[in-house]
């Protein structure tokens, strides 16, 4: 029997990083050497104090169902940390804890966006934004992030793209795939536009603790934004906990029950022992996370300098996250072809910028969540490919 999917499945996108990872693994299975710069995952192990807390929770029986919104003690600890970290006062009742941060993205768009309602989202940006907007029948409105503006938003362009039908504005700082960081001036314009059009804001702050210069700023700091903002955050990036699946949303208290109801329908709850490990991550020793960020900064500088030393490439120095987004147009190769050949013939796995939207054309994304030695090897292979292109 042929499988006939519901028509809505035609509107559901994917995350290309996992497809490229599968291709790279297939090459490795044939004995090929591949440097992995495609996947957005810290290459560090989860800090030991967090692992110990998870093991302790398992041994003490934290293996049962919990409330859909999260364990009371976890929501309380998350609120305590968030209030101190962002400098804004929030309560446990504003938190919904989920298995990873993606459910917050999916649930918020599902709960707030009717068919035909417009959602402004960053492009190039995390591909699941556009995927979920399309899936629920919303109208995805891309907000271009341009190299000449350090991959920040253009204020006038944001104003021109929003109207009375704008239901939600998505922002991401530091950003994936560019590493761009929004300033307080940028956030104030987002707040202005959201208030003017009575729109919600979904602030993806998953990389909030991976900032290299200055400090992370949240739109929640702006007066009047707490009532119309959902902050998405989680443990995967900051604490190298991708496999633990732990994220959360901070939102107006009146919205939290609706998001928790979606949790009930989809996931029931987040694993109790994972939440308790997450409490230790937030309130316990931070030295592991801090050391990881320091190492990421060293790798960033190494990779950016090396890429800019290759004729035909130019690369902005990102302010946060662990990605670089170099422009490869001067090599004469389309970014999609560049990424494909770079993997198949030179053994470096990367993502074409168009994996993150049409405004990513001409760029590649490299994750520097890999060792310094591997980054140097990757650059050697990239340079060899660019030299071969120049001779062709």
N, C-alpha and C positions, 0 to 999 in steps of 0.2 A: 504493500500500500504506500503510495506516495504521500509524503508529509506535506500537508497544506497549512502553512502558518497563517495566523491572523494578520490582517492587512497592517495592523499597527506595528508589526515587527519590521516592516520595511522602513519605518522611520527611526529605528533604533540603531545607533552607531556602535562603535567599539573603541578600544584603546590600543592603538597600533603597537605600543611598546611590548605588549605580550605576544603579538604576532611576530615581531622581529626577534624577540627572545627565543621563540620556538624555532625560527629559521637558524638562528645562531647555534642553538643547542644541537640541531640536526647536523650542522657542519662539524661541530666538535665531535659528534658521535662517529663521524667518518675520519677522525684523526686530525682535523684542521685546528689551527691555533686561532682563537678569537679573543679580542679584547672587548669586554662588555662595557659600552658606554650608553646603552639604550634604556636600561630599566631605572626607574626613579626610586631606588631603594638604598638606604645606607648599607655600606659593606661592613659595618661594625656589628658585633654581637650586642644583644640587650645587656645593659649593665647588671652586674652580679646582684646588687641589692634588690633590683626589681625581680629578677628570676627567683631569688630566694623568697621574696614575698609571695610570688605566685605559687611556688611549691608549698610553702607554709599554708596558704589558703586551701590548696587541694587536700593536704594532709588533715586539715581541720574541718573538712566536709563542705567546702564552698562549691558544691557540684550540683546544686539544685536550681530550679527556676527562681527567678527574682522578679521584681516589678518591671514592667515594660520600660518605664522611664529611667530605670537604674536603681541600684541599691541605695537606700537612704543615706548610709554612711559614705558611700562613694559620691553621691550628689553633693553632700555637705562638704566633703574634702575638695571636690572639684571647684565648688563655689568659693571656698576659702582661698584656694590658689589663684583662681581667675581674678578675684577682686584685688588681691595684692599685686598680681602680675600686670594687670591692665590699668590699675588705678581707678577702677570704677566699681561701685558696689552692686553685686548681684546676689541672688538668693538660690538655694538648692532647687526651689520650685521652677526656676527658669531653665534647668538643665534636662536634656534628654540624652542618655548615654547609649551609643549604638555600636554594633560590631564593625568598626572602621568608620571613617568619616563620610564615605560615599552615601550611606543611607540618609544622612542629614540633607545632603544635596537633593537626593531623589524625593525624600518625603516633603521637604519644603516646597519644591516646585510642584509636586502633586497636590499639596494642600492649598496652595495659593494661586496657581495659574489655571484659569479657565481656557477653553478652546478659543483661539483667536487673540488672547491677551498677549501683549508684547513683553519680552524679556530681553534686556540689554546685557550683553556678556562680553568679556574680553576676548579679542581675537588678534594674534594667536593666543590660545588659552587651553586650559585643561579640556580635552575633547568631550568629556562626559557632560559638560554644561550644555552644549548644543544638542547632544544626543537626547538628553532627558527632556529638554524644552520641546523638541520635535515630537518625542514619544507621547507626551501628554496633550499634544495639539496646540501648543503655544506658538507664537511667532518669534523666532530667534532673530534678534537684531544685533549684528556684530559691531563691537566698538573697537576700531583698529588701535593696536599698540605698535608704535613705529620706532625704529632704531634711532632716528634723529631726535626723538623726544625721550631717549633713554628707556623706551618701552613703558612709559607712563601714559596716562590718558590725556587726550587733547580736550581741554575744558569746553571750548566752543563746540567741538564735535559732539561731545556728550550731550550738551544742551540741545543741539539740533536733532539728535536721535531719539529724544524722549518727548512724550506727549501724554495726554489724558488717558491713553490706552496702555501706557507703560505700567505693568503690574509689579515688576521686580527688576532690580539692577544688581548684577553680580560683579563683585570686585575680588581680586586675588592679589595679596601683597604679603611677603614677597611672592613673585609670580612664577608659575610654571607655564611655558617652557623658558621664559626669558631671564628670570632672576631679577626682573625690575621691581623697584620698591616705590610705592606711592608715598608722596609727601603729605603733610597735614593740609597744605593748600589744596592738593588733589582731593583729599577726603572731604574738605569743606565744600567743594563744588559738587561732589556726589551727594552730600547731605542737602545742599541747596536744591538740586534737581529732584531728589526724592521727595522732599517736602512740597515743592511746587506742584508735582504731579501726583501726590498722595500715593507714592510707590513704596514698596518694601525694598530693603537692601539685604542681600546675602553676602556677607563678608567672609571669604575663604581665607583663613589665617593659619592654615596648616603648617606653613613654614615660619611662623612668627618668631621662633627662637633661633632661626638660622639667618641672622642678619650680621653683616661684617663691619659696617661703619654706621655710627649713630645707633638709634634704637627703633624698635618696631612701634608704630602708632596705629591705634585702632579707631575706627569711625565711632565706636561707642563713647569715645571721649567727648564727642560733640554734643552740646545740649540739644535735647529733643530727638536724638536718634535711637535711644534705647527702646522706644515704643514701636519702632518700625524696622529694627535690625535683627537679623539672625547671624550670629558668629559661628562659623564652622571651624572646629579644631580637632586635634587628636594626638595620639601618642606615636604614630608610626614613624614619623620623620625625626622628631626631636629626640626620641628615646630608642631609636632603632628597634621598633616593636611592630614592624609590618605584619608579621605572621600572627601576632596576638589578636589582631582585629579589635581595635579600641579607638573610638572617636566620640565626639559629642557636639551638641548644638546648644548655644546659649541664646535665649529668645524671650520675648515678652511672656509673662506667666500665663496669659490667656491663650496663647498659641500652643504651649507645651502639651496640653492634653490631646490635641488633635494629632500632633506629631507622635506622641506616645501610642495613640490608637493605631496609627499606621505601623508602628513597631509591633504591636500586638498581632496585627494581621500578617505581617511579613516574617518577623524574626522571633516573636514571643518576647525574648529578652536577650541581653548581652551576657555572656558567660560570667558568672559571679567571681570566679577566681581571677579572671582577666581584669575585672574592675578593681579588685583588691590589689593586684599588682600595679594597676594604674594609679592608685592612691599613693603607693610608695614612690612611684615615678615622680609624681608632682610634689610631694611633701618631704621626700627623703633626700639622700645625698645626690647632688647635681654634678659632681665632678666628672662622671662619665660622659654626660651630655655636653658639658662645657669643653672637654678635651676633643670630642668629635667635631664640634664647630670650629675650633682652632685648627684642626687638621684640614677640614674642608677649605678654610681660608687659604692655607698654604697651597693646597691643590688648585684652587681657583686661580691664584696668581701664577702658578707654574703653567697651567693650561692656557690661560689667556695670553700670556707673554709668548708662549711657543706658537700658538695659532697665528698671532699677529705677525710672527716672523716668517710665515709661509706666504710667498707671493700669491696674490689672488684671493686670500682670505682676509677678512677683518672681523674683529670680535670685540664687542663691548664688555667691560668688566661688570659682572652682575653684582648687585648690592645684597642679594640674599639667595636662599635656596641652595641647590647644588647642581645647577645646570649652566652651561654657556650656550649661546645662540648665535654662532658665527654666520656671516653672510658669505656665500660661495659663488655669487653670480659672476664675478670677474674670472672665474676659472673657465667659463663657457659651458659648463655642464649644468643641467637642471638639477635642483636639489634632490629630487626623487631618484634620478639616475645616479647621482653622486653617492647617495646613501646605499643604494642597491649594490653598486660596483664596489664601494668601499668594504662592504661586508663580504660579498661573494668572492672577490679577487684579492683583497688586501687584509681581510680578517679583523675589521673594526666595525662593531655593531653600533649604529646610531639611528636617529629618527629624522626623516625629512620634516621641515617646518610645516608643510601642509597637513601633517598629521594632527596639527593643532589649529587648523582653520586656514582659509584661503589667504589671509594676510601673513601667513608664515611662508609664502612662496619665496624661494631664493635663500632660505636658511636651513641649517641643521641644528638639532639639539644633541649635545653631548652631556651626559651625566658624569660628573667627576666624583661619584661615589665609588671610586676604585683607587688602588694604591698609586703612590707617586711613580713607582717603577712601571706599572702598567700604563699610566698616562703618558710617560715618556715613550714607551713602545708604541702606543697608539699614534702619537704625534709623528714618530718616525715613519710609520706606515702611511699616514695621511699625506705627509710631505712627498713620499715616493709616488703616491697616486697623483698628486697635483703636478709633480714633475713629468710623469708619464702623459698626463693630459696636455701639458705644454708642448711636449714633443710630438704629439699625435697630429 
